[in-house]
Every structure is written in C-alpha cells, then in structure tokens.
Amino acid sequence: MLTFLRIQNFALIENLELELGPGLTVLTGETGAGKSIILAAVNLLLGQRAAADLIRAGQDQAVVEAAFSLPSGAPAAKRLESAGLDLAPGEDLVVRRVVSREGRNRVQVAGSLSTLGFLAELGPELVSLVGQHSQQALLSAEEHLLLLDAFAGLDASRGRVSEAVGRARQLERQERQLEQDLERRQERQAWLRQVVAEIEEAGLDAAEEQALKQERGLLANAEQMTRLAQGVFQGLYAAEDGSVLEPLGKVRGLMADLARLDERLAPLAARLEEAYYGLEDIAQEMRDYADSLLADPGRLDWIEGRLLAIQRLCRKHGGGVEEALATLREARQELLSLDNGQERLTELARARQAALDEALELARRLGRERRRAAPHLAVAARGELAQLGMAACEFEVRFRPPGGPALATPEGPLASRGLEEAEFYIAPNPGEGFRQLSRIASGGELSRLLLALKSLVAAQAGAPTLIFDEVDAGIGGATGSAVGKKLKRLASGAQVLCISHLPQIAAWGEQHLTVGKQVRQGRTVTVLGTLDEPGRLGEMTRMLGGTDGGPAAREHAQALLEQARRDQP
C-alpha cells in the first residue's frame, strides 16, 4: 500500500506531499490543474524514462519519493529479499528518485543506491497504473492473452515457455549459421590451406628479419669499411711515410735502457711495452678484418630479395612477422574446426531438438491451463460487467494459432507466448452474436470492460496499489455510479486511487483529494488539498454544474453522497 508520496520541483509542482490510507481515494480537479503531472511523477517510481524539461524552471533537479507498506510474502518483498534489501518488521519501503537537468538519475530503494532497471522490475509490483492508454491496449489481442494469464496465475508458466522457446531459437540460429558455414567449407578450407602453405613455405622467423637487415647493412658498406680498416693497419704498421709502431719501437728501446739504469722506471717501461704490443695486435686484427670484408653482390641481392618477400608476405597477413605467424596459428585452428564441423552440426541439431521438445511440452501444459481458465474468466467477466450496467453483455475467449515469428512444430507454430493467441469476443446486445471486442466496443464499454478485467486480475493476484486514470471516459449517469460502486468494492481488498471527472464516481471515495493551481509570487504552482464533507459537497457541485452550479446541482451532489453511503457494496 502506498502510504506517502512527495513530489518536489516537478513541472508545476513546487512541493507536494500526500498521505494515503487504504480503501478508495478519489482525486478530482479542473482540466489542466495538474492531475496528469502527479501521474507522470508516479511513473518515475515505476522506472519510466524522465525528460529534463519536466524539472521545474529555475531548479536543477526534481525529486519523487514514496513510502510503501508491504505485507509479508508480497511479490515486491520477495524481490527485495532476492536483491539483498531486507526490511525490518513493520518498516516501510522507501523509494526515491532524483532527476537532474543534465539527465543523470539517482535511484534509492530501501536506503540503498539502485538502478533504473531494478526500479522498472520492482515498480509494477508496487503500483498498477491503469490509464487511457490501457483502454487502447485492450483492443490488442496480445493484451487479451496477458490478461487471461494474469487471471489464471500463468505468468510464470508463460515466462518458462518464453525462455525455452528462446533457447530453441538460439540453437536453431547456430545450426543454420553452421550449415551456411559448412556449405562454404570447401572454398574456405582451400583458401585456409593456401594461407598455411604460403606462410609455412616462407619459413618465417621473428629473429631472421633483424639479422638479415644487419647483414645487408654490412654488405652494402663493405668497400668503405675495407678501405678504412686498411688505413688503420697502414697507419699503425706499414705506412711508407712512417707508421706509428716504427718510432714507437725506438722509443720502447730507449725506455728499456733507461729502466735498466733506474729500476724505478721499470713499471713505466712495462706499460710502454704493453702499449706497443697492444697496438701491434690491433694492427694485425685490422689487417685480418680488411681481408675478411670481401664484397659479395650475389649475397646482397639474395638478402634484398628475401627481405622483400618477407615484407610482402607480412603485409598480406597482418603487417609484421608476429602478426603473420598469428594468422598461421588461427588458420590452422579454423581448419581443425571446419574438419570437425559436421560433428558439431550433429550435436547442435540434437540439442536444438531437445530444446524444442522441452518448449513444446511446456507450451502444451500452458495451453491446457489457458483453455481450462478461459470459461472461468468469461463467467467472472460477465458477472463483473453486470455490476457495471452491462448485464446483457456476453463474453467469451477464443483461441487461434499465433502469428509472427514462430518455431515449426507438429502441433503448429510455437511462439514465445505459446501455441496459441487469445482474443476476447463480446455480444453487448442480445441477438447480435459475438464479435471481436476491438471491432464493436465503444469508449464507454471499453472503460467498463477494462475495469471489470482489471478487477478480476487484481482479485486473483492480490494486486498492489491500483491507480485508475479517467476510467470513466465515455460513461456517465447511472453507469458512472455503477463504476464508482465497483471501484469501492475493489478497494475493499486493495488500495485504489481513482482520478475522475464524474461526481457519480467521486461520491464513493473514502478520501477525496482535489488538485488546483495557484499563483505564488508571480509563478503558477499545483496544489493538493484533502476535502472534508462540506468541501466534498462543494467540489461535486462544481463537477455537476460548473463554478456557477445552483441549488439543483448542490442537491444532486448531496443525493449522490447519501446514496453512496447507503448503498455500500
């Protein structure tokens, strides 16, 4: 049950607080006063998307929060428990949503941050909103099947069928894709084998390319390097105009003689001796190095060709040696999988058939339950309609195979909702026969049919808070009183909030709220008030006769209130 609602900085609402109790609460007010704004705010608590332009001008964010009293075992309480959001005994569930002008949302459920997705799942288990769009949805056969399932308590069974059909469809898609792949297998295999052979034949090695580039650099500069090495050798050892070692040899002799005369110079003589033989070794190594640098144009041409071949191959298969080798590994793996494709296809076909058999069996059971429930729904609907001034209206449920995407089975097409679709047929007038509801129902009949069916579903499922938005469209007079009485009866087992323009419905409310507009400091705001008995009489007089309603309108309003008090459901 919704016990408290607060709306802040939302459209024309500056700050609105509403305390609600059990039973039937009616909400009235002139057109444009802001009733639809309150509903839009409630929709935010159901997880619907929010537009930034609904934030009150001059404010950065809008806030909507509500408190709910949940009985133990309620679907919402179980969902909270599964999400780890346990409530203490007697504690109300508080849901809060903040919408910023930048489009950010903050959602809090039971004091913890949550997501819009979770709120969208939880919201319908807290509040059921029935509005003008619901009447249009009632014209759709898809909605008829959902109402039948809700009446019969088959929502979970339909969900299991949908999941099973989804698994079978996924396996069917995988099987079809593999079949297409296998049809192209020979062509694909031939191409993959060519890739493997081409890369394997190239004998790629990650280190080879670097080594070849280094060798290419040496071969390309062999002549210059030989000339430089020979110059070093000549300068150290064999230059005609005097080498480094020739005068150094004479100096070495002088130093040796000096060291014999003065032993203190022996270390210096030794170092000079070592330097001389070191330079001599360098000269010999440079001679050998120059002799080894023989230009080999053939080898250079081969290296250039090999590097070009590696470059072309790598460009074709990834860009580099490592990428080409990765392509080789992937091609080998795909070849292996294609070789095993027929076995995989057999496995998929077997799995798809098993999933289809499971889905079909679940759909059979669901179909049997639907056909058992359909006559009970028809009887119950006729009883509800009789209370709403449609005593002569006949009602029945008819089934047909589903349309749209479906799996082929021996028992006909199998869609995500089962083996059948349901459609409501009515005969509003004796002797006219049954026709599709969508073809013959008037606006007023749709309103009453919707109320009747929602009442049945609510009674069956233990409904949450029910909000009816202008369910009185297209009706009036005695029919309006019948609808009000039905809402009052429905409210004996659930909390009902009804937005109405009919005084015949407003008279049945246990709590009467009125919505209006005021101008405060040059700005329009929506205000909400709770009416006492004189206030109710005045509001209903306005509803009957406008702002200038005379004594007749006031007497009529008084009569409606007294009739509602006398004729309790």
C-alpha positions in Angstrom: 0.0 0.0 0.0 1.2 3.5 -0.9 1.3 5.4 2.4 3.2 8.6 1.5 4.1 10.5 -1.7 6.3 13.6 -2.0 7.0 15.4 -5.2 9.4 18.3 -5.4 10.3 20.7 -8.3 8.4 18.6 -10.9 6.7 20.7 -13.7 4.2 23.0 -11.9 4.6 21.2 -8.6 6.9 23.0 -6.2 6.5 20.8 -3.2 3.6 18.4 -2.8 3.1 15.8 0.0 0.3 13.3 0.1 -0.6 10.8 2.8 -2.8 7.9 1.7 -4.7 5.2 3.5 -6.5 2.0 2.5 -9.7 2.0 0.5 -10.8 4.2 -2.3 -9.2 7.6 -2.8 -10.7 9.9 -5.5 -8.7 12.8 -7.0 -10.6 15.5 -8.9 -9.9 18.9 -10.3 -10.4 21.0 -13.3 -8.8 20.1 -16.6 -5.2 21.3 -16.6 -4.9 21.6 -12.8 -2.1 19.1 -12.6 -3.6 15.6 -12.2 -1.6 14.3 -15.1 1.6 15.8 -13.6 1.1 13.7 -10.4 0.7 10.6 -12.5 3.8 11.4 -14.5 5.7 11.7 -11.2 4.4 8.3 -10.1 5.6 6.9 -13.4 9.1 7.9 -12.4 8.8 5.5 -9.4 7.8 2.8 -11.9 11.2 3.1 -13.7 10.0 5.1 -16.7 12.3 7.5 -18.5 12.4 11.1 -17.4 12.6 14.2 -19.6 14.8 17.1 -18.3 12.1 19.6 -19.4 9.8 18.3 -16.6 12.1 19.8 -14.0 10.6 23.0 -12.6 12.0 26.1 -14.2 14.9 27.6 -12.2 15.7 24.3 -10.4 18.5 21.8 -11.0 16.7 18.6 -10.1 13.3 17.1 -9.4 12.7 14.6 -6.6 9.9 12.0 -6.2 9.8 9.7 -3.2 7.2 7.4 -1.8 6.7 5.0 1.2 5.0 1.7 0.8 3.7 -0.7 3.4 4.4 -4.3 2.3 2.7 -7.3 3.7 5.0 -10.3 4.3 5.1 -12.6 1.3 4.2 -9.8 -1.2 5.9 -10.2 -4.6 7.7 -6.9 -4.0 9.0 -8.0 -0.6 10.3 -11.2 -2.2 12.1 -9.3 -5.0 13.7 -7.0 -2.4 14.8 -10.0 -0.4 16.4 -11.6 -3.5 18.2 -8.4 -4.1 19.6 -8.3 -0.6 17.4 -5.4 0.5 15.7 -6.8 3.6 13.2 -4.7 5.6 12.8 -4.8 9.3 9.4 -6.0 10.6 6.9 -3.1 10.2 9.4 -1.0 8.3 8.0 0.9 5.2 9.8 0.5 1.9 11.0 4.0 0.8 11.7 4.5 -2.9 13.4 7.8 -4.0 14.3 9.0 -7.5 16.2 12.2 -8.3 16.3 13.5 -11.9 18.9 16.2 -12.7 18.7 18.7 -15.6 21.9 17.1 -17.0 19.9 13.9 -17.4 21.5 11.9 -14.6 19.3 9.8 -12.4 19.8 8.7 -8.8 17.6 5.8 -7.5 17.4 4.7 -3.9 15.5 1.7 -2.8 15.2 0.8 0.9 18.0 3.3 1.7 20.5 1.8 -0.9 21.5 3.1 -4.3 19.9 1.1 -7.1 19.4 1.2 -10.8 16.5 2.2 -13.2 16.4 -1.4 -14.4 15.7 -2.7 -10.9 13.1 0.0 -10.4 11.4 -0.9 -13.6 11.1 -4.5 -12.3 10.0 -3.5 -8.8 7.6 -0.7 -9.7 4.8 -2.7 -11.2 4.8 -4.9 -8.1 4.1 -1.8 -6.0 1.7 0.2 -8.2 -0.5 -0.8 -11.1 -1.4 2.2 -13.3 -4.5 1.9 -15.5 -5.0 4.8 -17.8 -6.3 5.9 -21.2 -3.5 4.0 -22.9 -4.7 0.8 -21.2 -8.1 1.1 -22.9 -6.3 1.2 -26.3 -4.2 -1.7 -25.3 -7.4 -3.6 -24.6 -8.1 -3.5 -28.3 -4.9 -5.7 -28.9 -5.2 -9.4 -28.8 -1.7 -9.6 -27.2 -3.1 -7.8 -24.2 -6.0 -10.3 -24.0 -3.6 -13.2 -23.6 -1.7 -11.4 -20.9 -5.0 -10.7 -19.0 -6.0 -14.3 -19.3 -2.7 -15.5 -18.0 -2.8 -13.0 -15.1 -6.3 -14.1 -14.2 -5.3 -17.8 -14.2 -1.9 -17.2 -12.5 0.0 -18.4 -15.5 2.5 -15.6 -15.8 5.4 -17.7 -14.5 4.4 -20.6 -16.8 4.4 -18.2 -19.8 7.8 -17.0 -18.8 9.2 -20.6 -18.7 7.8 -21.1 -22.2 9.3 -17.9 -23.5 12.7 -18.9 -22.1 12.5 -22.4 -23.6 11.5 -21.1 -27.0 14.3 -18.6 -26.8 16.8 -21.4 -26.2 15.4 -23.4 -29.1 15.6 -20.3 -31.4 19.2 -19.6 -30.4 20.2 -23.2 -31.1 18.3 -23.0 -34.4 20.2 -19.9 -35.4 23.5 -21.5 -34.5 22.6 -24.6 -36.5 21.6 -22.5 -39.5 24.8 -20.5 -39.3 26.9 -23.6 -39.1 25.1 -25.1 -42.1 25.9 -22.0 -44.1 29.5 -22.2 -43.0 29.7 -25.8 -44.0 28.2 -25.0 -47.4 31.2 -22.7 -47.9 33.5 -25.0 -46.2 35.4 -26.4 -49.2 36.0 -22.9 -50.5 37.1 -21.7 -47.1 39.3 -24.7 -46.5 41.0 -24.3 -49.8 41.8 -20.7 -49.0 43.0 -21.5 -45.5 45.3 -24.3 -46.8 46.8 -21.8 -49.2 47.4 -19.4 -46.4 49.0 -22.1 -44.2 51.2 -23.3 -47.1 52.3 -19.8 -48.1 53.3 -18.8 -44.5 54.9 -22.2 -43.7 56.9 -22.2 -47.0 58.2 -18.8 -46.2 59.8 -20.2 -43.0 59.2 -17.0 -41.1 61.4 -16.4 -38.0 61.0 -13.4 -35.8 64.8 -13.0 -35.4 65.7 -13.7 -39.1 64.4 -10.4 -40.4 66.6 -8.4 -38.0 69.7 -10.5 -38.7 69.2 -10.0 -42.4 68.8 -6.3 -42.1 72.1 -6.2 -40.1 73.9 -8.3 -42.7 72.6 -6.2 -45.5 74.0 -3.1 -43.9 77.4 -4.7 -43.7 77.5 -5.9 -47.3 76.3 -2.5 -48.6 79.2 -0.8 -46.9 81.9 -3.4 -47.4 84.2 -1.4 -49.7 84.2 1.7 -47.5 84.8 -0.4 -44.4 87.7 -2.3 -46.1 89.3 1.0 -47.1 89.0 2.3 -43.5 90.4 -0.9 -42.0 93.4 -0.9 -44.3 94.1 2.7 -43.4 94.1 1.8 -39.8 96.6 -1.0 -40.5 98.8 1.1 -42.6 98.9 3.9 -40.1 99.9 1.6 -37.3 102.2 -0.8 -39.0 103.0 -0.4 -42.7 102.8 3.2 -43.9 105.6 4.2 -46.3 105.9 7.6 -44.8 106.3 6.2 -41.3 104.0 4.1 -39.2 103.0 4.6 -35.6 104.8 1.4 -34.5 108.2 2.1 -36.1 109.1 5.2 -34.0 107.3 3.7 -31.0 109.7 0.7 -31.3 112.7 3.0 -31.0 111.1 4.8 -28.0 110.5 1.4 -26.4 114.2 0.6 -26.7 115.2 3.8 -25.1 112.8 3.3 -22.3 114.1 -0.2 -21.7 117.7 1.1 -21.4 116.6 3.8 -19.0 114.8 1.3 -16.8 118.0 -0.8 -16.6 119.8 2.3 -15.2 117.0 3.3 -12.9 114.8 0.4 -11.7 112.1 2.9 -10.5 111.2 3.3 -14.2 110.6 -0.4 -14.7 106.8 -0.1 -14.4 106.6 2.7 -16.9 108.8 0.7 -19.3 106.5 -2.3 -18.8 103.4 -0.1 -19.6 105.1 1.2 -22.7 106.0 -2.4 -23.7 102.4 -3.4 -23.2 101.1 -0.5 -25.3 103.4 -1.3 -28.1 102.3 -5.0 -28.3 98.7 -3.9 -28.0 98.9 -1.6 -31.0 100.7 -4.3 -32.9 97.8 -6.7 -32.1 95.3 -4.1 -33.3 97.2 -3.6 -36.5 97.2 -7.4 -37.2 93.5 -7.7 -36.4 92.7 -4.8 -38.7 94.6 -6.4 -41.5 92.7 -9.7 -41.0 89.4 -7.7 -40.7 90.1 -5.9 -44.0 90.9 -9.2 -45.7 87.5 -10.7 -44.5 85.4 -7.8 -45.9 85.1 -9.1 -49.4 82.1 -7.5 -51.3 79.6 -10.2 -52.3 77.0 -8.7 -54.7 75.2 -12.0 -55.0 74.7 -12.4 -51.3 73.5 -8.8 -51.1 71.0 -9.4 -53.9 69.7 -12.6 -52.2 69.2 -10.7 -48.9 67.4 -7.9 -50.6 65.1 -10.4 -52.3 64.5 -12.3 -49.0 63.6 -9.2 -47.1 61.2 -8.0 -49.9 59.5 -11.4 -49.8 59.1 -11.3 -46.0 57.7 -7.7 -46.3 55.2 -8.7 -48.9 54.0 -11.7 -47.0 53.7 -9.9 -43.8 51.8 -7.0 -45.4 49.3 -9.6 -46.8 48.9 -11.4 -43.5 48.8 -8.8 -40.7 51.6 -6.3 -41.2 54.5 -7.9 -39.4 56.2 -11.2 -38.7 54.5 -11.8 -35.4 51.1 -10.9 -37.0 51.7 -13.3 -39.9 52.7 -16.1 -37.5 49.4 -15.4 -35.5 47.5 -15.7 -38.8 49.1 -19.0 -39.4 48.0 -20.3 -35.9 44.5 -19.0 -36.5 44.2 -20.6 -39.9 45.4 -24.0 -38.6 42.8 -23.8 -35.8 40.0 -22.9 -38.1 40.9 -25.7 -40.4 40.7 -28.0 -37.5 37.2 -26.7 -36.5 36.0 -27.0 -40.1 37.2 -30.5 -40.2 35.0 -31.2 -37.1 32.1 -29.1 -38.4 29.8 -32.0 -39.4 30.1 -33.5 -35.9 29.3 -30.1 -34.4 26.3 -29.8 -36.7 25.0 -33.1 -35.5 25.4 -32.0 -31.8 23.6 -28.7 -32.5 20.7 -30.5 -34.2 20.3 -32.9 -31.3 20.5 -30.0 -28.7 18.0 -27.9 -30.8 15.5 -30.8 -31.0 15.8 -31.4 -27.2 15.2 -27.7 -26.5 12.2 -27.7 -28.9 10.7 -30.8 -27.3 11.0 -29.1 -23.9 9.5 -25.9 -25.1 6.6 -27.7 -26.8 5.8 -29.7 -23.7 5.8 -26.6 -21.6 3.6 -24.9 -24.2 1.1 -27.8 -24.2 0.7 -27.6 -20.5 0.3 -23.8 -20.7 -2.3 -24.2 -23.4 -4.3 -26.7 -21.4 -4.3 -24.4 -18.4 -5.4 -21.5 -20.6 -8.3 -23.4 -22.1 -9.4 -24.5 -18.6 -9.2 -20.9 -17.3 -11.0 -19.3 -20.3 -14.6 -20.3 -19.4 -14.0 -19.2 -15.8 -12.8 -15.8 -17.0 -15.8 -15.5 -19.2 -18.2 -16.2 -16.4 -16.4 -13.9 -14.0 -16.3 -11.1 -16.6 -20.0 -11.4 -17.3 -20.6 -11.1 -13.5 -18.4 -8.0 -13.3 -20.0 -6.4 -16.3 -23.5 -7.0 -14.9 -22.5 -4.9 -11.9 -21.3 -2.2 -14.3 -24.6 -1.8 -16.1 -23.8 -4.3 -18.9 -26.0 -7.2 -17.7 -26.9 -8.3 -21.2 -23.3 -8.4 -22.4 -21.9 -11.8 -23.2 -18.2 -12.5 -23.1 -16.0 -15.3 -24.3 -12.4 -16.1 -25.0 -11.4 -17.7 -28.4 -8.0 -19.1 -29.4 -6.1 -19.2 -32.6 -2.6 -20.1 -33.7 0.0 -17.4 -33.0 1.1 -15.1 -35.8 4.5 -13.6 -36.4 7.9 -15.3 -35.8 7.4 -18.9 -34.6 9.0 -22.3 -34.5 7.6 -25.0 -36.6 6.3 -28.0 -34.6 4.0 -31.0 -35.3 1.3 -29.1 -33.3 1.6 -25.9 -35.3 3.6 -22.7 -34.8 5.2 -22.2 -31.4 5.8 -18.5 -30.4 7.4 -17.1 -27.3 3.9 -17.0 -25.6 2.9 -20.5 -26.6 0.9 -22.4 -29.1 -2.0 -20.0 -29.2 -3.2 -16.5 -29.1 -6.3 -15.4 -27.2 -8.9 -12.8 -28.2 -11.9 -11.5 -26.4 -15.3 -11.6 -28.1 -18.4 -9.8 -26.8 -22.0 -9.6 -27.6 -23.2 -6.4 -25.9 -26.8 -6.7 -27.2 -29.0 -9.8 -27.2 -29.4 -11.5 -30.6 -26.4 -9.8 -32.3 -24.0 -12.6 -31.8 -20.3 -12.5 -30.8 -17.9 -10.2 -32.5 -14.3 -9.2 -31.7 -14.1 -6.7 -28.9 -11.8 -4.5 -30.9 -14.4 -4.1 -33.6 -17.5 -3.2 -31.7 -16.7 -1.9 -28.2 -17.5 1.8 -27.7 -15.4 4.1 -25.5 -17.7 3.7 -22.5 -17.8 -0.1 -23.0 -14.0 -0.2 -23.1 -13.8 1.7 -19.8 -16.1 -0.8 -18.1 -14.5 -3.8 -19.7 -11.1 -2.6 -18.6 -12.3 -2.0 -15.0 -14.0 -5.5 -15.0 -10.9 -7.3 -16.2 -8.5 -5.4 -14.0 -10.7 -6.1 -11.0 -10.6 -9.8 -11.8 -6.9 -9.8 -12.2 -6.4 -7.8 -9.0 -8.6 -10.1 -7.0 -6.7 -13.1 -8.4 -3.2 -11.8 -7.9 -3.6 -9.8 -4.7 -2.9 -6.5 -6.6 -0.7 -3.8 -5.3 -1.9 -0.2 -5.2 -4.2 0.4 -8.2 -4.3 3.8 -9.8 -7.1 4.4 -12.4 -6.7 7.4 -14.6 -10.0 8.6 -16.0 -11.5 5.1 -16.2 -14.8 7.0 -16.5 -14.2 8.0 -20.2 -17.3 7.7 -22.3 -19.7 7.0 -19.4 -21.9 9.0 -17.1 -25.1 9.0 -15.0 -26.2 5.6 -13.5 -23.3 3.9 -15.3 -20.9 6.2 -13.5 -22.5 5.2 -10.2 -22.0 1.6 -11.0 -18.4 2.1 -11.9 -17.9 4.0 -8.6 -19.5 1.2 -6.7 -17.3 -1.3 -8.4 -14.2 0.7 -7.5 -15.4 0.9 -3.9 -15.8 -2.9 -3.9 -12.4 -3.4 -5.4 -10.9 -1.1 -2.8 -12.1 -3.4 0.0 -9.3 -5.7 -0.9 -6.7 -3.3 -2.3 -5.8 0.3 -2.2 -7.4 2.2 -5.1 -6.7 5.7 -6.3 -9.0 7.0 -9.0 -8.6 10.2 -11.0 -12.1 11.1 -12.2 -14.2 13.9 -13.7 -17.5 12.2 -12.7 -19.2 13.2 -9.5 -21.1 9.8 -9.6 -17.7 8.1 -9.1 -16.2 10.8 -6.7 -19.2 10.2 -4.3 -17.9 6.7 -3.5 -14.5 7.8 -2.3 -13.4 7.3 1.3 -10.9 10.0 0.9 -11.4 12.9 -1.6 -8.5 15.0 -2.8 -8.6 18.0 -5.1 -6.0 19.4 -7.4 -5.8 23.0 -8.3 -3.5 25.8 -9.4 -2.4 28.9 -7.6 -0.2 31.9 -8.5 2.5 32.5 -5.9 5.0 35.3 -6.3 4.2 35.5 -10.0 4.6 31.8 -10.6 1.9 29.1 -11.1 2.0 26.1 -8.8 -0.1 23.0 -8.5 -1.6 22.4 -5.0 -3.3 19.5 -3.5 -5.9 19.5 -0.8 -7.9 17.0 1.3 -11.6 17.7 1.4 -13.9 17.4 4.4 -17.6 16.8 3.9 -18.5 20.4 3.1 -15.6 20.6 0.8 -16.6 17.4 -1.0 -20.1 18.7 -1.4 -18.7 21.9 -3.0 -16.4 20.1 -5.3 -19.1 17.7 -6.5 -21.4 20.7 -7.0 -18.7 22.2 -9.2 -18.4 19.0 -11.1 -22.1 18.8 -11.7 -22.8 22.4 -12.6 -19.5 24.3 -13.0 -18.5 27.2 -10.8 -22.0 28.7 -11.1 -23.7 25.5 -10.0 -27.0 26.4 -8.5 -29.2 24.7 -5.8 -30.2 21.9 -8.1 -26.5 20.9 -8.7 -25.9 21.1 -4.9 -28.9 19.0 -4.2 -27.8 16.4 -6.8 -24.4 16.3 -5.3 -25.9 15.8 -1.8 -28.1 13.0 -3.1 -25.1 11.2 -4.7 -23.1 11.3 -1.4 -26.1 10.0 0.6 -26.7 7.3 -2.0 -23.1 6.1 -1.8 -23.3 6.0 2.0 -26.5 4.0 1.9 -25.6 1.6 -0.9 -22.3 0.2 0.4 -21.0 -2.7 -1.7 
